[in-house]
C-alpha cells in the first residue's frame, strides 16, 4: 500500500467510527443518563467526536485520492493529525479538567500542527502538477 492508500483507508475507518458514534450521539440526546452511567461528564464532546470523525474521514479520503503521489512525510503528518484531532474529544467527554493539562495541550498542538503542515504540503504537491 502507498501512503496515499493508507490515508484513504484510514479516512474510511474514520467515517465508519463517525457512523457508529451516531448511536452514542443518539444516547446523548435521548438517554443522557446512560452515558453518564459509563462516566461521560460532557455530552457536547460526544457530538464533537462524532462530527470530527466524519469530517476528518472525508478530508483524508479526499486528500488521499487527490494526491496519490504524496510524499511519505506529508502523508504521515496528515494521518497523525487526522486521527489524533478527533480522538482528543474522547478524554474531554470523560473529564472536564483534562484539557487544561500540559500533556493534553501539547498533544493537541502537535496534532493541529501536523494536520496543517500535512494538508498544506499535499495541496502544494497537487497544485504543482499544473504549474510548469
NUDREN-703176 format. One record per residue (C-alpha): x, y, z. Coordinates in Angstrom, 3 decimals. Example, Ala and Ser with C-alpha at 12.3 -4.5 7.8 and 13.67 -1.06 7.14 Angstrom:
east:12.300	north:-4.500	up:7.800
east:13.670	north:-1.060	up:7.140
***
This chain:
east:0.000	north:0.000	up:0.000
east:1.150	north:3.517	up:-0.720
east:0.904	north:6.238	up:1.896
east:-1.986	north:7.783	up:-0.084
east:-3.865	north:4.462	up:0.018
east:-3.257	north:4.242	up:3.762
east:-4.618	north:7.782	up:4.166
east:-7.766	north:6.795	up:2.208
east:-8.198	north:3.568	up:4.197
east:-7.801	north:5.460	up:7.465
east:-10.352	north:8.002	up:6.256
east:-12.826	north:5.204	up:5.588
east:-12.278	north:3.846	up:9.104
east:-12.813	north:7.352	up:10.482
east:-16.096	north:7.605	up:8.561
east:-17.163	north:4.241	up:9.966
east:-16.347	north:5.423	up:13.503
east:-18.381	north:8.541	up:12.818
east:-21.322	north:6.436	up:11.709
east:-21.166	north:4.104	up:14.711
east:-20.676	north:7.002	up:17.126
east:-24.047	north:8.257	up:15.936
east:-25.539	north:5.777	up:18.403
east:-23.670	north:7.495	up:21.250
east:-24.924	north:10.836	up:19.953
east:-28.460	north:9.480	up:19.927
east:-27.993	north:8.368	up:23.527
east:-26.608	north:11.799	up:24.454
east:-29.809	north:13.377	up:23.160
east:-32.443	north:10.806	up:24.127
east:-30.929	north:8.956	up:27.110
east:-28.091	north:11.060	up:28.568
east:-28.274	north:9.138	up:31.833
east:-26.931	north:6.052	up:30.011
east:-23.760	north:7.870	up:29.026
east:-23.434	north:9.440	up:32.449
east:-23.564	north:5.949	up:33.963
east:-20.455	north:4.967	up:31.970
east:-18.601	north:8.099	up:33.060
east:-19.377	north:10.695	up:30.401
east:-19.363	north:14.127	up:32.051
east:-19.560	north:16.358	up:28.958
east:-22.178	north:15.271	up:26.431
east:-21.205	north:18.010	up:23.959
east:-17.904	north:16.199	up:23.369
east:-19.843	north:13.167	up:22.116
east:-21.239	north:15.303	up:19.295
east:-17.819	north:16.812	up:18.626
east:-16.044	north:13.480	up:18.272
east:-18.880	north:12.168	up:16.084
east:-18.650	north:15.154	up:13.718
east:-14.857	north:15.284	up:13.707
east:-14.548	north:11.580	up:12.835
east:-16.812	north:12.217	up:9.850
east:-15.091	north:15.453	up:8.816
east:-11.561	north:14.079	up:9.166
east:-12.612	north:10.913	up:7.352
east:-13.827	north:12.907	up:4.366
east:-10.706	north:15.093	up:4.458
east:-8.362	north:12.081	up:4.478
east:-10.271	north:10.315	up:1.703
east:-10.270	north:13.449	up:-0.463
east:-6.569	north:14.148	up:0.064
east:-5.551	north:10.527	up:-0.457
east:-7.473	north:10.291	up:-3.726
east:-6.435	north:13.728	up:-4.999
east:-2.730	north:13.305	up:-4.223
east:-1.790	north:9.678	up:-4.930
east:1.879	north:10.706	up:-5.198
east:2.015	north:12.444	up:-1.811
east:5.382	north:12.341	up:-0.088
east:5.606	north:9.865	up:2.765
east:6.259	north:12.600	up:5.344
east:3.217	north:14.614	up:4.218
east:1.027	north:11.535	up:4.382
east:2.272	north:10.656	up:7.853
east:1.590	north:14.194	up:9.111
east:-1.896	north:14.142	up:7.585
east:-2.590	north:10.735	up:9.114
east:-1.373	north:11.723	up:12.552
east:-3.453	north:14.892	up:12.664
east:-6.463	north:13.261	up:11.022
east:-6.526	north:10.518	up:13.649
east:-5.452	north:12.411	up:16.769
east:-7.583	north:15.553	up:16.282
east:-10.923	north:13.715	up:16.640
east:-9.523	north:11.458	up:19.354
east:-8.790	north:14.448	up:21.583
east:-12.528	north:14.885	up:22.160
east:-12.783	north:11.461	up:23.843
east:-10.876	north:12.261	up:27.047
east:-12.714	north:15.573	up:27.258
east:-16.007	north:13.647	up:27.287
east:-14.881	north:11.856	up:30.443
east:-13.041	north:14.683	up:32.208
east:-13.695	north:18.407	up:32.498
east:-10.089	north:19.064	up:33.537
east:-8.021	north:17.035	up:31.068
east:-7.934	north:19.861	up:28.514
east:-6.066	north:22.051	up:30.986
east:-3.184	north:19.599	up:31.417
east:0.154	north:20.279	up:29.747
east:0.210	north:16.812	up:28.160
east:-3.203	north:17.233	up:26.559
east:-2.376	north:20.720	up:25.316
east:0.925	north:19.517	up:23.849
east:-0.677	north:16.572	up:22.052
east:-3.441	north:18.821	up:20.696
east:-0.958	north:21.427	up:19.494
east:1.275	north:18.858	up:17.790
east:-1.773	north:17.238	up:16.194
east:-3.104	north:20.518	up:14.782
east:0.357	north:21.475	up:13.506
east:0.788	north:18.043	up:11.953
east:-2.528	north:18.180	up:10.128
east:-1.956	north:21.757	up:8.973
east:1.537	north:21.095	up:7.603
east:0.451	north:17.801	up:6.022
east:-2.545	north:19.359	up:4.275
east:-0.571	north:22.375	up:3.077
east:2.170	north:20.106	up:1.729
east:-0.339	north:17.888	up:-0.059
east:-2.050	north:20.958	up:-1.508
east:1.268	north:22.152	up:-2.895
east:2.022	north:18.720	up:-4.366
east:-1.371	north:18.694	up:-6.064
east:-1.064	north:22.264	up:-7.379
east:2.473	north:21.631	up:-8.637
east:1.035	north:19.233	up:-11.242
east:-0.488	north:22.222	up:-13.025
east:2.458	north:24.595	up:-12.795
east:5.378	north:24.098	up:-15.142
***
